[in-house]
Amino acid sequence: MSRVDTLKMILKNEPNDTFTKYALALEYVSDGETDKAEEIFIDLVDNNPDYVAAYYQYGKLLEDRADIERARKIYNQGIFVAASQNDMHTKSELQDAMDNLF
């Protein structure tokens, strides 16, 4: 059974497991299935906006697609969320990613 299949099975039993959704999105990115990954990232930022890791990875996916304006928007959202959680490490990572947009 593939990792994707395993994660999907976990989500079938625990459909609101944020970490598993995030892990599945990363597996989709690794497999080159970025449309499926984006669907999950959108779900995460819409329905679990406090899950700050999603903003970085979603921003990177958008950067890889050269969708710079949307990447900037996602990074900014993540910076705001990280700051509101007093998570300065993640805020710094998101700020660095945004500063390095081409």
DOLO-808808 format. One record per atom (N, C-alpha, C, O): y, x negated, z. Coordinates in steps of 0.02 Angstrom, whole numbers, padded with zeros to 5 digits, always signed. Layout:
YXZ
...
//
This chain:
-00059-00042+00000
+00000+00000+00000
+00062-00045+00000
+00066-00093+00038
+00110-00029-00042
+00171-00069-00047
+00217-00055+00012
+00207-00005+00048
+00266-00098+00022
+00315-00087+00075
+00353-00022+00064
+00366+00016+00111
+00371-00009+00001
+00406+00053-00015
+00364+00113+00005
+00390+00159+00036
+00300+00112-00012
+00256+00167+00006
+00250+00175+00082
+00251+00231+00108
+00245+00120+00117
+00241+00122+00190
+00304+00152+00220
+00301+00194+00264
+00362+00130+00196
+00425+00155+00222
+00434+00230+00206
+00459+00268+00247
+00413+00249+00146
+00417+00320+00128
+00372+00363+00174
+00390+00418+00193
+00314+00336+00190
+00269+00372+00234
+00300+00379+00304
+00295+00432+00335
+00331+00327+00328
+00365+00330+00393
+00420+00383+00391
+00428+00423+00437
+00459+00383+00337
+00513+00432+00331
+00488+00503+00325
+00522+00550+00346
+00429+00511+00298
+00401+00578+00293
+00390+00606+00364
+00400+00665+00376
+00369+00562+00409
+00357+00583+00478
+00421+00581+00521
+00427+00620+00569
+00467+00538+00504
+00530+00530+00541
+00588+00529+00492
+00617+00477+00480
+00606+00587+00463
+00655+00588+00409
+00726+00566+00429
+00768+00552+00386
+00740+00563+00494
+00806+00542+00516
+00808+00471+00543
+00856+00452+00576
+00756+00432+00530
+00753+00363+00554
+00800+00319+00511
+00783+00299+00456
+00857+00306+00539
+00909+00270+00503
+00887+00200+00481
+00898+00180+00424
+00855+00163+00527
+00833+00096+00510
+00783+00097+00452
+00786+00054+00408
+00737+00144+00453
+00687+00148+00399
+00720+00165+00333
+00701+00138+00281
+00769+00209+00334
+00807+00224+00272
+00840+00159+00246
+00836+00144+00186
+00871+00124+00291
+00905+00061+00273
+00854+00011+00244
+00867-00020+00192
+00798+00004+00277
+00746-00042+00253
+00721-00022+00184
+00708-00064+00141
+00713+00043+00173
+00690+00068+00107
+00742+00052+00054
+00725+00031-00002
+00806+00061+00070
+00858+00044+00022
+00855-00030+00003
+00862-00048-00055
+00845-00073+00053
+00841-00145+00039
+00780-00161-00004
+00783-00205-00047
+00725-00127+00008
+00665-00137-00034
+00679-00116-00106
+00659-00151-00153
+00713-00060-00115
+00731-00038-00182
+00776-00090-00216
+00768-00103-00275
+00823-00118-00179
+00866-00169-00209
+00823-00228-00231
+00831-00254-00286
+00778-00250-00187
+00734-00307-00204
+00691-00293-00265
+00676-00338-00304
+00672-00230-00273
+00630-00211-00330
+00671-00195-00393
+00643-00178-00445
+00738-00202-00388
+00781-00188-00446
+00793-00114-00457
+00818-00095-00510
+00775-00072-00410
+00786+00000-00417
+00851+00019-00381
+00850+00053-00329
+00906-00004-00410
+00969+00003-00376
+00995+00075-00373
+01033+00093-00327
+00976+00117-00420
+00997+00187-00417
+00966+00221-00356
+01000+00259-00321
+00903+00208-00343
+00870+00236-00284
+00901+00208-00220
+00911+00244-00171
+00915+00143-00221
+00947+00112-00162
+01015+00143-00149
+01033+00157-00092
+01053+00154-00203
+01120+00182-00194
+01116+00252-00164
+01157+00270-00121
+01069+00292-00185
+01061+00359-00156
+01052+00355-00080
+01081+00394-00043
+01013+00307-00058
+01001+00300+00014
+01063+00274+00049
+01081+00298+00102
+01097+00225+00019
+01158+00199+00050
+01211+00254+00056
+01246+00259+00106
+01217+00296+00005
+01264+00352+00008
+01245+00398+00066
+01288+00419+00105
+01181+00414+00071
+01158+00456+00126
+01175+00423+00194
+01198+00458+00239
+01164+00359+00200
+01178+00325+00263
+01251+00327+00281
+01268+00344+00338
+01295+00310+00235
+01367+00309+00253
+01394+00380+00263
+01442+00389+00300
+01365+00429+00229
+01387+00498+00238
+01361+00529+00303
+01397+00564+00338
+01297+00517+00318
+01265+00551+00373
+01254+00509+00436
+01241+00536+00490
+01261+00443+00429
+01255+00397+00486
+01311+00346+00481
+01298+00286+00475
+01373+00369+00483
+01430+00324+00469
+01437+00267+00519
+01472+00219+00505
+01405+00271+00577
+01409+00218+00626
+01360+00161+00612
+01361+00110+00647
+01317+00168+00563
+01267+00116+00547
+01301+00064+00503
+01297+00067+00442
+01333+00015+00535
+01377-00031+00500
+01343-00076+00449
+01374-00097+00400
+01279-00092+00459
+01244-00136+00412
+01243-00107+00341
+01242-00144+00292
+01242-00042+00336
+01238-00009+00271
+01299-00024+00228
+01293-00029+00167
+01357-00031+00259
+01418-00042+00221
+01416-00109+00184
+01436-00114+00126
+01392-00160+00218
+01389-00226+00187
+01341-00225+00127
+01359-00247+00072
+01281-00200+00138
+01232-00201+00084
+01251-00155+00026
+01240-00171-00032
+01280-00098+00042
+01303-00052-00010
+01360-00085-00049
+01362-00080-00110
+01406-00117-00014
+01460-00153-00048
+01433-00207-00095
+01458-00215-00151
+01383-00244-00072
+01353-00296-00114
+01321-00266-00176
+01327-00294-00231
+01287-00210-00168
+01256-00177-00225
+01310-00158-00276
+01302-00169-00336
+01365-00130-00252
+01420-00111-00297
+01451-00173-00329
+01469-00171-00388
+01459-00226-00292
+01485-00289-00320
+01440-00313-00377
+01464-00333-00430
+01375-00312-00365
+01328-00335-00416
+01333-00294-00480
+01317-00318-00534
+01355-00232-00473
+01365-00188-00531
+01436-00196-00559
+01454-00161-00607
+01475-00240-00530
+01545-00251-00550
+01588-00189-00539
+01637-00178-00574
+01569-00148-00491
+01607-00089-00472
+01651-00109-00412
+01640-00088-00355
+01701-00149-00427
+01741-00182-00376
+01782-00132-00334
+01786-00140-00274
+01810-00083-00365
+01851-00035-00327
+01809+00003-00277
+01830+00014-00220
+01750+00025-00297
+01707+00060-00249
+01681+00013-00195
+01675+00033-00137
+01667-00049-00214
+01646-00098-00164
+01702-00108-00112
+01689-00110-00052
+01763-00114-00136
+01820-00123-00091
+01826-00063-00043
+01839-00072+00017
+01816-00004-00069
+01820+00057-00028
+01766+00056+00026
+01780+00070+00085
+01705+00039+00007
+01650+00037+00055
+01662-00017+00107
+01651-00006+00167
+01683-00076+00086
+01698-00130+00135
+01752-00108+00184
+01746-00120+00244
+01804-00076+00158
+01858-00052+00202
+01832-00001+00252
+01850-00003+00311
+01791+00045+00230
+01761+00094+00276
+01721+00058+00330
+01726+00074+00389
+01681+00010+00309
+01640-00028+00356
+01682-00067+00406
+01665-00072+00465
+01737-00096+00382
+01781-00133+00427
+01809-00087+00481
+01811-00104+00540
+01830-00028+00460
+01856+00022+00507
+01802+00041+00559
+01817+00043+00619
+01742+00055+00536
+01688+00075+00581
+01670+00018+00628
+01662+00029+00689
+01663-00042+00602
+01647-00100+00644
+01700-00111+00697
+01685-00125+00755
+01763-00106+00677
+01818-00114+00725
+01816-00060+00779
+01827-00074+00838
+01801+00001+00759
+01798+00056+00808
+01740+00048+00857
+01742+00075+00912
+01689+00009+00837
+01632-00005+00881
+01641-00071+00917
+01598-00093+00956
+01698-00103+00905
+01712-00169+00934
+01659-00221+00913
+01643-00266+00951
+01634-00214+00852
+01584-00259+00824
+01622-00309+00779
+01625-00301+00718
+01649-00359+00811
+01692-00407+00775
+01653-00451+00726
+01680-00473+00676
+01590-00463+00742
+01549-00504+00696
+01540-00468+00629
+01552-00497+00576
+01519-00406+00632
+01509-00368+00570
+01576-00356+00534
+01580-00360+00473
+01627-00343+00573
+01694-00335+00543
+01714-00397+00505
+01739-00392+00449
+01701-00455+00534
+01718-00519+00500
+01677-00528+00436
+01704-00550+00386
+01613-00511+00438
+01570-00517+00379
+01596-00471+00323
+01599-00491+00265
+01613-00410+00341
+01639-00363+00292
+01706-00386+00264
+01719-00380+00204
+01749-00413+00307
+01814-00438+00285
+01805-00497+00237
+01839-00502+00186
+01759-00542+00254
+01744-00599+00209
+01719-00576+00142
+01740-00602+00090
+01675-00526+00142
+01649-00500+00079
+01706-00470+00037
+01709-00480-00023
+01750-00434+00071
+01805-00403+00034
+01853-00457+00008
+01877-00452-00048
+01867-00506+00048
+01912-00560+00027
+01885-00600-00032
+01923-00630-00070
+01819-00600-00039
+01788-00638-00093
+01771-00596-00155
+01737-00621-00200
+01794-00534-00157
+01783-00494-00217
+01817-00527-00276
+01872-00554-00270
+01784-00525-00332
+01813-00556-00393
+01853-00507-00432
+01880-00525-00484
//
